[in-house]
Amino acid sequence: MRTGSNFLEANLNALPGIKCHGEAFNPYFIGGENRQEAFGLDITARDADPSGFLRTMRTQTDGLAGFRYFHDHDPRVPDLVLDDPACAKIILTRNPLESYISWKIAIEADQWWLANTRHLRTPRPQFDLTEFEDRSRAVQDFQLRLLRRLQVTGQTAFYVDYADVLDLDVINGMAGFLGIPARLRALDTKFKKQNPEAIRDKVSNPAEMEAGLARMDWFEAAHTPNFEPRRNAAVPSYIAANGAGLLFQPMKAGPEAQMRRWLAGFGPVQPNFDRRTLKDWKDRHPGFRSFTVLRHPLARAHAAFCDYLARDWLPELRPYLKRVHRFEMPKKGEAFADVEAFRAGFKVFLDFAHFNLTGRTEIKVVPHIATQLATLQGFASIQTPDMLLREDRLAAGLAYLTDEIGLQCPPLPQVADLQPYSLQSIWGADLEDAAEVAYTRDYAAFGFARWRRQRPAGPDVPA
């Protein structure tokens, strides 16, 4: 918002056929500092109808009309222009540290552009690591949002770095990108760079700045790549207890049958929602609570594998495992010959889940295999659960949930175990390791320990 973008705008405006109208959607002014009106419209009219303001800008501008937009301007505006291929996008970027310090200096000096160096004010602001991280993350998120929208709409943008705006050839190349025949012979240099000093000389606490920056993970070495596709909200799977104002959002391969029976303890349950009926149900049940149940990733994968053997919810899996993993599953409806064969099949299934979730198979990621984190993120687009209960503490969790809304908690029902072989009977460190590889995101997001150590001893749990 300082000299760099002003310099770029001034040189664009020096090209015949282009008129850039400044920060047209700045919350505090229109176009430039202290300007409260443009095209016969004031800020109130602009904010009431940003689309109408854009139309007015186009009709009242001779040639190509444009404006500058920053990540903290009116959030409705990107949706009005990003999907329009007739709107050219120029994306100006800068070293995030230089950008942050320039912003801090501008705030303290109250000087956002400079035409005469005699008027230069040079405060030395204090570097704040938390503020820097928050601001950088907001800018990065905005840039990634722009990139994705351009990708999915099949468009491209003209990317220009802060240092490139001083290159006449780059500016003329930008004119070619915009379809403007005119070219500049020289740059407009009325705007002067305000703080050309070294970065450490611009702040009052350079040692603290350098120590803080040293702790930042610039190259995301600690970041776990995510190739798992986004999931939808899965609204038809939700189950409600009408007599209790409770809404259960099940995870596939979780304790869904057990929760359905528990909810039935309050009276008839309502399944098969769509978005309209879900809204109607919520309107009829003020003060309702929604919840889901997290299952240990190894136990959930085991449940998914057993369910697959019983119901064959992914027909293409058998031929895929035979072709790629050289493992032949029993035919639909048939069982493994013995526990060792079952265990070997489960290990191959865990390996497949890892490849599937990292985008290395041609098979879609189905809800039974998707991570619980991705499923929750899908839920959040419509209804974020009020509570995440843990299966190993389910009775206590349900008691707390019902106490929240003043209800008696029915006993947790027992559900018949349809698994050919229990997880206890096949458990081994190799299976645990394979589950951690496949479901790294769930282990990291929810703090799961290894299954053998984290579950209390019981009739179906190894000591």
Sequence and secondary structure as in RCSB ss.txt:
>XXXX:A:sequence
MRTGSNFLEANLNALPGIKCHGEAFNPYFIGGENRQEAFGLDITARDADPSGFLRTMRTQTDGLAGFRYFHDHDP
RVPDLVLDDPACAKIILTRNPLESYISWKIAIEADQWWLANTRHLRTPRPQFDLTEFEDRSRAVQDFQLRLLRRL
QVTGQTAFYVDYADVLDLDVINGMAGFLGIPARLRALDTKFKKQNPEAIRDKVSNPAEMEAGLARMDWFEAAHTP
NFEPRRNAAVPSYIAANGAGLLFQPMKAGPEAQMRRWLAGFGPVQPNFDRRTLKDWKDRHPGFRSFTVLRHPLAR
AHAAFCDYLARDWLPELRPYLKRVHRFEMPKKGEAFADVEAFRAGFKVFLDFAHFNLTGRTEIKVVPHIATQLAT
LQGFASIQTPDMLLREDRLAAGLAYLTDEIGLQCPPLPQVADLQPYSLQSIWGADLEDAAEVAYTRDYAAFGFAR
WRRQRPAGPDVPA
>XXXX:A:secstr
  HHHHHHHHHHHTSTTEEE SBTT TT SBSTT  EETTEEHHHHHH HHHHHHHHHHTSSSEEE    TTS T
THHHHHTT TTS  EEEE  HHHHHHHHHHHHHHT    S GGG         HHHHHHHHHHHHHHHHHHHHHH
HHTT   EEEEGGGGG HHHHHHHHHHHT     SS    S  S  S GGGGSS HHHHHHHHHTS TT TT   
         GGG EEETTTTEEE   TTSSHHHHHHHHHTTS EE    HHHHHHHHHHSTT EEEEEE  HHHH
HHHHHHHHHHH S TTHHHHHHHHS      TT   SSHHHHHHHHHHHHHHHHHHHTT SSS   TTTS HHHH
HHHHHTT   SEEEEGGGHHHHHHHHHHHTT             SS HHHH  HHHHHHHHHHTHHHHHHHT   
HHHHS  BTTB  
